[in-house]
Amino acid sequence: MSLQKRLASGEFVVMAEMNTPKGVDISQLITNARKIKGRVDAVIVPDMDNGVMRMSALAGGVLMQQQGIEAVIHLYGRDRNRMALQGDILAAHVLGIQNVVVVHSEDMANGDHRDAKTVDDLDELGLIETLATLQKGKDLAGFDLEGAPSFTTGCTVASYADDDQMAAELEKARKKVQAGAQFIVAPPVFDVDRFGVFLAQAKGLGVPVIATIFLIKSVGIARYMALNEPGAHISEDLIRRIRKASDREAECLRIAGETIAALKGKVAGVKIETNGWEHRLASILDYAGV
């Protein structure tokens, strides 16, 4: 069953995020993908997220499709103008990729090519509108296409520190849904009860909500996020749990798995971010019982 059909039917969707290599050696990417084939419904392939140059998401998506795993690729406007974006979107459809998530692009100053010029010809809303236009058989210049693509389009909601920021992000999400987004990817969840407040508000958007499961890999990372990313809402209890564990790495994996299990029945699905620990995805799924 396709991702689109699973979302429409209300089945719990499990997606894993996998970065492409910084180079052409795809062996690790393929090995990690094969380990979770049949256990996830799709693999999300970022496109040079965090401003780090890597093999394109388009190539990564094709590789996933070749392995028999449905692919979802990121789209954003930082690195390409509207012509290049439209060309890549059409290419994705022809190459068998039918799922995209329009995301906010990180500032180039934080990446590994700080001298690269930022394009930003289209923002998130404009890109979602572009996808809708192409699917109607027109390009952004108004010319007819020789065959129209078809996509399941998602959008993201940024982290928020308080209720006012949450309301602002939900309003942005509402505009994205009105423009054509068919599901939303929520920020990382570290407190399921607190996340319930967001879900109650997000129901009004009328589209499936995918929760992000962000793997905390150490006490240091947890502490850093708690201090520097107020939108993360990482509690002292969670940090203490990792610190006191006899096997901290396993405890981090267990926490991610338990969060997935706790969200089942509350959201349409989850997206698992392991940030370089893609080889541990199977363990997280084991702890989650999926």
The 8 nearest C-alpha neighbors of each residue, nearest first, counted from 0:
[[1, 4, 5, 2, 3, 40, 69, 6],
 [2, 0, 4, 3, 5, 69, 40, 6],
 [3, 1, 5, 4, 6, 40, 0, 41],
 [2, 4, 6, 1, 5, 7, 151, 0],
 [5, 3, 7, 1, 6, 2, 8, 0],
 [4, 6, 2, 8, 10, 7, 3, 9],
 [5, 7, 3, 9, 4, 8, 2, 10],
 [6, 8, 4, 5, 9, 3, 10, 207],
 [9, 7, 5, 6, 10, 4, 3, 11],
 [8, 10, 6, 7, 5, 11, 267, 207],
 [11, 9, 5, 8, 12, 6, 267, 7],
 [10, 12, 268, 267, 9, 13, 263, 5],
 [11, 13, 268, 10, 40, 267, 269, 14],
 [14, 12, 39, 269, 40, 268, 270, 11],
 [13, 15, 270, 41, 42, 39, 40, 269],
 [16, 14, 271, 42, 270, 43, 17, 272],
 [15, 17, 43, 272, 42, 44, 271, 14],
 [18, 16, 44, 43, 15, 19, 277, 42],
 [19, 17, 44, 45, 20, 16, 28, 46],
 [18, 20, 54, 59, 53, 17, 21, 28],
 [21, 19, 22, 53, 54, 18, 25, 23],
 [20, 22, 53, 54, 52, 19, 23, 24],
 [23, 21, 20, 24, 54, 53, 25, 19],
 [22, 24, 25, 20, 21, 54, 19, 26],
 [25, 23, 26, 22, 20, 27, 21, 28],
 [26, 24, 28, 27, 23, 29, 20, 19],
 [27, 25, 29, 28, 24, 30, 31, 23],
 [26, 28, 30, 29, 25, 31, 24, 20],
 [27, 29, 25, 31, 26, 30, 32, 19],
 [28, 30, 32, 26, 27, 31, 33, 25],
 [31, 29, 27, 33, 32, 28, 26, 34],
 [32, 30, 34, 28, 29, 33, 278, 27],
 [31, 33, 29, 34, 30, 35, 28, 36],
 [32, 34, 36, 30, 35, 31, 29, 66],
 [35, 33, 31, 32, 36, 30, 281, 278],
 [34, 36, 38, 33, 32, 281, 37, 39],
 [37, 35, 33, 38, 34, 32, 39, 68],
 [36, 38, 39, 35, 40, 68, 33, 34],
 [39, 37, 35, 36, 40, 289, 284, 13],
 [40, 38, 13, 14, 41, 37, 35, 36],
 [39, 41, 13, 14, 12, 2, 69, 38],
 [40, 42, 69, 14, 70, 39, 68, 43],
 [41, 43, 15, 70, 14, 16, 71, 44],
 [42, 44, 71, 16, 72, 15, 70, 17],
 [43, 45, 72, 17, 56, 18, 16, 71],
 [46, 44, 73, 56, 18, 48, 72, 47],
 [45, 47, 56, 48, 73, 55, 44, 74],
 [48, 46, 51, 52, 53, 50, 45, 49],
 [47, 49, 50, 46, 45, 51, 105, 104],
 [50, 48, 105, 51, 110, 47, 109, 104],
 [49, 51, 110, 107, 48, 47, 105, 111],
 [52, 50, 110, 47, 111, 49, 48, 53],
 [51, 53, 47, 50, 21, 111, 54, 112],
 [54, 52, 21, 47, 20, 55, 19, 51],
 [53, 55, 19, 20, 21, 22, 56, 58],
 [56, 54, 57, 58, 46, 53, 59, 47],
 [55, 57, 46, 59, 58, 44, 45, 60],
 [56, 58, 60, 55, 59, 61, 91, 72],
 [59, 57, 61, 56, 60, 55, 62, 54],
 [60, 58, 56, 62, 61, 57, 19, 44],
 [59, 61, 63, 57, 70, 62, 58, 56],
 [60, 62, 64, 58, 63, 59, 65, 57],
 [63, 61, 65, 59, 60, 64, 58, 66],
 [64, 62, 66, 60, 68, 65, 61, 70],
 [65, 63, 61, 67, 68, 66, 62, 69],
 [64, 66, 62, 63, 67, 61, 68, 60],
 [67, 65, 63, 64, 68, 62, 33, 29],
 [66, 68, 64, 65, 63, 69, 36, 62],
 [69, 67, 64, 63, 66, 41, 70, 36],
 [68, 70, 41, 64, 42, 63, 67, 40],
 [71, 69, 42, 60, 41, 63, 43, 64],
 [70, 72, 43, 98, 99, 42, 44, 60],
 [73, 71, 44, 99, 43, 56, 45, 100],
 [72, 74, 100, 45, 46, 99, 101, 44],
 [75, 73, 101, 100, 102, 72, 99, 46],
 [76, 74, 102, 101, 77, 104, 103, 123],
 [75, 77, 119, 121, 79, 78, 122, 120],
 [76, 78, 119, 118, 117, 75, 104, 79],
 [77, 79, 118, 76, 117, 119, 80, 75],
 [80, 78, 83, 76, 118, 84, 77, 81],
 [79, 81, 120, 83, 82, 84, 118, 76],
 [80, 82, 84, 83, 85, 120, 121, 79],
 [81, 83, 85, 84, 80, 86, 79, 139],
 [84, 82, 86, 80, 85, 81, 79, 87],
 [85, 83, 81, 87, 86, 82, 79, 88],
 [86, 84, 88, 82, 87, 83, 81, 89],
 [85, 87, 83, 89, 84, 88, 90, 82],
 [88, 86, 90, 84, 85, 89, 91, 83],
 [87, 89, 85, 91, 90, 86, 84, 92],
 [88, 90, 86, 92, 91, 87, 85, 148],
 [91, 89, 87, 93, 88, 92, 94, 86],
 [92, 90, 88, 94, 96, 89, 93, 87],
 [91, 93, 96, 95, 89, 94, 90, 97],
 [92, 94, 90, 95, 91, 89, 96, 148],
 [95, 93, 91, 92, 96, 90, 61, 89],
 [94, 96, 92, 93, 97, 91, 64, 61],
 [97, 95, 92, 91, 94, 98, 70, 60],
 [96, 98, 150, 92, 151, 95, 149, 99],
 [97, 99, 71, 151, 150, 96, 152, 72],
 [100, 98, 72, 152, 71, 73, 153, 151],
 [99, 101, 153, 73, 154, 152, 74, 102],
 [102, 100, 74, 154, 75, 73, 153, 123],
 [103, 101, 75, 155, 74, 100, 154, 104],
 [102, 104, 75, 123, 105, 101, 155, 122],
 [105, 103, 77, 75, 102, 106, 48, 76],
 [106, 104, 49, 50, 107, 103, 48, 109],
 [105, 107, 108, 109, 104, 50, 110, 49],
 [106, 108, 110, 50, 109, 113, 105, 112],
 [109, 107, 113, 106, 110, 50, 112, 111],
 [108, 110, 107, 106, 50, 49, 111, 113],
 [111, 109, 50, 51, 107, 108, 112, 49],
 [110, 112, 51, 113, 50, 52, 109, 107],
 [113, 111, 114, 115, 110, 107, 51, 50],
 [112, 114, 108, 115, 107, 111, 110, 109],
 [113, 115, 112, 116, 108, 107, 111, 117],
 [116, 114, 113, 112, 117, 107, 78, 108],
 [117, 115, 114, 118, 78, 107, 113, 77],
 [116, 118, 77, 78, 119, 115, 107, 79],
 [117, 119, 77, 78, 120, 79, 80, 116],
 [120, 118, 77, 76, 121, 117, 122, 78],
 [119, 121, 80, 118, 76, 81, 122, 79],
 [122, 120, 76, 125, 119, 126, 81, 123],
 [121, 123, 125, 124, 76, 126, 119, 120],
 [124, 122, 126, 125, 101, 127, 102, 103],
 [123, 125, 127, 126, 122, 175, 128, 178],
 [126, 124, 128, 122, 121, 123, 127, 129],
 [125, 127, 129, 123, 128, 124, 121, 122],
 [128, 126, 130, 124, 129, 125, 179, 178],
 [127, 129, 125, 131, 126, 130, 178, 132],
 [130, 128, 126, 132, 127, 131, 125, 133],
 [131, 129, 127, 133, 128, 132, 134, 126],
 [130, 132, 128, 134, 129, 133, 179, 127],
 [133, 131, 129, 135, 134, 130, 137, 128],
 [134, 132, 137, 136, 130, 135, 138, 131],
 [133, 135, 131, 148, 147, 136, 132, 149],
 [134, 136, 132, 133, 137, 131, 147, 148],
 [137, 135, 147, 144, 133, 134, 143, 146],
 [138, 136, 143, 133, 144, 142, 141, 132],
 [137, 139, 141, 140, 142, 133, 132, 143],
 [138, 140, 141, 137, 129, 132, 142, 133],
 [141, 139, 138, 142, 137, 143, 82, 81],
 [140, 142, 138, 139, 137, 143, 132, 144],
 [143, 141, 137, 138, 140, 144, 139, 136],
 [142, 144, 137, 136, 138, 141, 145, 146],
 [145, 143, 136, 137, 146, 147, 142, 138],
 [146, 144, 143, 147, 136, 137, 142, 148],
 [145, 147, 144, 136, 148, 143, 134, 137],
 [146, 148, 136, 134, 144, 133, 135, 145],
 [149, 147, 134, 92, 89, 133, 150, 146],
 [148, 150, 134, 97, 147, 92, 151, 133],
 [151, 149, 97, 98, 152, 148, 99, 92],
 [150, 152, 98, 97, 3, 99, 181, 153],
 [153, 151, 99, 180, 181, 100, 150, 98],
 [152, 154, 100, 182, 180, 183, 181, 99],
 [155, 153, 183, 101, 100, 180, 184, 102],
 [156, 154, 184, 183, 102, 185, 157, 101],
 [155, 157, 185, 186, 168, 184, 172, 158],
 [158, 156, 186, 159, 155, 168, 185, 103],
 [159, 157, 230, 186, 156, 160, 231, 187],
 [158, 160, 230, 164, 165, 161, 157, 168],
 [161, 159, 230, 229, 164, 158, 162, 165],
 [162, 160, 164, 163, 159, 165, 230, 229],
 [163, 161, 165, 164, 166, 160, 159, 167],
 [162, 164, 166, 165, 161, 167, 160, 159],
 [163, 165, 167, 159, 166, 161, 162, 168],
 [164, 166, 162, 168, 159, 163, 167, 169],
 [165, 167, 169, 163, 164, 168, 162, 170],
 [168, 166, 164, 170, 165, 169, 163, 171],
 [169, 167, 171, 165, 170, 166, 156, 164],
 [168, 170, 172, 166, 171, 167, 173, 165],
 [169, 171, 173, 167, 172, 168, 166, 174],
 [172, 170, 168, 174, 169, 173, 175, 167],
 [171, 173, 169, 175, 170, 174, 176, 168],
 [172, 174, 170, 176, 171, 175, 204, 169],
 [175, 173, 177, 171, 172, 176, 178, 170],
 [176, 174, 172, 178, 177, 173, 180, 124],
 [177, 175, 180, 173, 179, 178, 174, 172],
 [176, 178, 174, 175, 179, 173, 180, 172],
 [177, 179, 175, 176, 128, 174, 127, 180],
 [178, 180, 176, 177, 131, 127, 181, 175],
 [179, 181, 176, 153, 152, 175, 182, 154],
 [182, 180, 152, 153, 206, 179, 176, 151],
 [183, 181, 153, 207, 206, 180, 208, 154],
 [182, 184, 154, 208, 155, 153, 209, 185],
 [183, 185, 155, 209, 210, 208, 154, 156],
 [184, 186, 210, 156, 209, 211, 155, 183],
 [187, 185, 158, 211, 157, 156, 188, 210],
 [188, 186, 211, 212, 213, 189, 185, 210],
 [187, 189, 190, 212, 211, 186, 191, 194],
 [190, 188, 233, 191, 187, 232, 231, 258],
 [189, 191, 193, 192, 188, 194, 232, 233],
 [190, 192, 194, 193, 189, 195, 188, 262],
 [193, 191, 195, 194, 190, 196, 189, 188],
 [192, 194, 195, 190, 191, 196, 197, 189],
 [193, 195, 191, 197, 196, 192, 190, 198],
 [194, 196, 198, 192, 193, 197, 199, 191],
 [197, 195, 199, 194, 198, 193, 200, 192],
 [196, 198, 194, 200, 195, 199, 201, 165],
 [199, 197, 201, 195, 200, 196, 202, 194],
 [198, 200, 196, 197, 201, 202, 195, 203],
 [199, 201, 197, 198, 202, 203, 196, 169],
 [200, 202, 198, 203, 204, 199, 197, 169],
 [203, 201, 204, 200, 199, 205, 198, 206],
 [202, 204, 201, 205, 200, 199, 206, 173],
 [205, 203, 202, 201, 206, 173, 176, 172],
 [204, 206, 203, 202, 207, 201, 176, 182],
 [207, 205, 182, 204, 181, 208, 183, 202],
 [208, 206, 182, 267, 183, 209, 6, 205],
 [207, 209, 183, 267, 266, 182, 184, 210],
 [208, 210, 184, 268, 269, 267, 185, 183],
 [211, 209, 269, 185, 184, 270, 268, 208],
 [210, 212, 187, 270, 186, 269, 185, 271],
 [211, 213, 271, 187, 270, 188, 272, 214],
 [214, 212, 272, 187, 211, 271, 215, 273],
 [215, 213, 273, 216, 255, 272, 212, 251],
 [214, 216, 217, 251, 221, 213, 220, 218],
 [215, 217, 214, 251, 248, 220, 218, 221],
 [218, 216, 219, 220, 215, 221, 248, 247],
 [217, 219, 221, 220, 242, 222, 238, 241],
 [220, 218, 222, 217, 221, 223, 216, 224],
 [219, 221, 223, 217, 222, 218, 224, 215],
 [220, 222, 218, 224, 219, 223, 225, 215],
 [221, 223, 225, 219, 220, 224, 218, 226],
 [224, 222, 220, 226, 225, 221, 227, 219],
 [225, 223, 228, 227, 221, 226, 222, 220],
 [224, 226, 222, 233, 223, 228, 227, 221],
 [225, 227, 223, 224, 228, 222, 229, 221],
 [228, 226, 224, 223, 225, 229, 222, 230],
 [227, 229, 224, 230, 231, 225, 226, 223],
 [230, 228, 160, 231, 232, 227, 225, 226],
 [229, 231, 160, 159, 158, 228, 232, 161],
 [230, 232, 229, 233, 228, 225, 224, 158],
 [233, 231, 230, 229, 234, 225, 189, 190],
 [234, 232, 225, 231, 189, 237, 235, 221],
 [235, 233, 236, 237, 232, 238, 225, 190],
 [234, 236, 238, 237, 239, 233, 225, 240],
 [237, 235, 239, 234, 238, 240, 233, 241],
 [236, 238, 240, 234, 239, 235, 241, 233],
 [237, 239, 235, 241, 240, 236, 218, 242],
 [240, 238, 242, 236, 237, 241, 235, 243],
 [239, 241, 237, 243, 238, 242, 236, 244],
 [242, 240, 244, 238, 239, 243, 247, 250],
 [241, 243, 239, 240, 244, 218, 238, 247],
 [244, 242, 240, 241, 239, 245, 247, 246],
 [245, 243, 247, 246, 241, 242, 240, 250],
 [244, 246, 247, 243, 250, 242, 241, 249],
 [247, 245, 244, 249, 248, 250, 241, 243],
 [246, 248, 250, 244, 249, 241, 245, 251],
 [247, 249, 251, 250, 246, 252, 216, 217],
 [248, 250, 252, 251, 247, 246, 253, 244],
 [251, 249, 253, 247, 248, 252, 254, 241],
 [252, 250, 254, 248, 253, 249, 215, 216],
 [251, 253, 249, 255, 283, 250, 254, 256],
 [252, 254, 250, 256, 251, 255, 286, 257],
 [255, 253, 257, 251, 256, 252, 250, 258],
 [254, 256, 258, 252, 253, 257, 214, 283],
 [257, 255, 287, 286, 283, 253, 259, 258],
 [256, 258, 260, 254, 259, 287, 255, 253],
 [257, 259, 261, 255, 256, 260, 254, 262],
 [258, 260, 256, 262, 257, 261, 287, 263],
 [259, 261, 257, 287, 263, 258, 262, 256],
 [262, 260, 258, 259, 263, 257, 191, 264],
 [263, 261, 265, 259, 260, 264, 266, 258],
 [264, 262, 260, 265, 261, 266, 259, 11],
 [263, 265, 266, 262, 11, 267, 261, 268],
 [264, 266, 262, 263, 267, 261, 198, 195],
 [267, 265, 268, 208, 264, 262, 209, 263],
 [268, 266, 11, 208, 207, 209, 12, 9],
 [267, 269, 12, 209, 11, 266, 13, 210],
 [268, 270, 210, 209, 13, 211, 14, 12],
 [269, 271, 14, 211, 15, 212, 210, 13],
 [270, 272, 15, 212, 16, 211, 213, 14],
 [273, 271, 213, 16, 274, 212, 214, 15],
 [272, 274, 276, 214, 277, 275, 271, 213],
 [275, 273, 276, 272, 277, 214, 17, 213],
 [274, 276, 277, 273, 18, 278, 17, 272],
 [277, 275, 273, 278, 279, 274, 280, 214],
 [276, 278, 279, 280, 275, 273, 31, 17],
 [277, 279, 276, 31, 280, 281, 34, 275],
 [280, 278, 277, 282, 281, 276, 283, 273],
 [279, 281, 283, 277, 282, 278, 284, 276],
 [280, 282, 284, 283, 279, 35, 285, 34],
 [283, 281, 285, 279, 284, 280, 286, 252],
 [282, 284, 256, 280, 286, 252, 285, 281],
 [283, 285, 287, 281, 282, 289, 286, 288],
 [286, 284, 282, 288, 287, 283, 281, 289],
 [285, 287, 256, 283, 284, 288, 253, 282],
 [288, 286, 256, 284, 260, 285, 257, 289],
 [287, 289, 285, 286, 284, 260, 256, 283],
 [288, 284, 287, 285, 38, 286, 260, 13]]
